[in-house]
């Protein structure tokens, strides 16, 4: 199967999943509405939840992203996808 056909099929399946998920949510919402509204905490942010400032949250998120990128590079063997003799198209 050519690459462009596989990409179109992936897009079609993704769109079907979005439509099905939206429909399922609309059908089940009346049943789940009480549960969804039972824990109204007002405006809640990560800072309020953890009881810390926004800079601490930003630094932790950046550090976590850096660790995940480093692990991904380690797992993938350090290949950054650029090859000297790779075909550009």
Buried (B, 14 or more C-beta within 10 A) or exposed (E): EEEEEEEEEEEEEEEEEEEEEEEEEEEEEEEEEEEEEEEEEEEEEEBEEEEEEEEEBEEEEEEEEEEEEEEEEEEEEEEEEEEEEEEEE
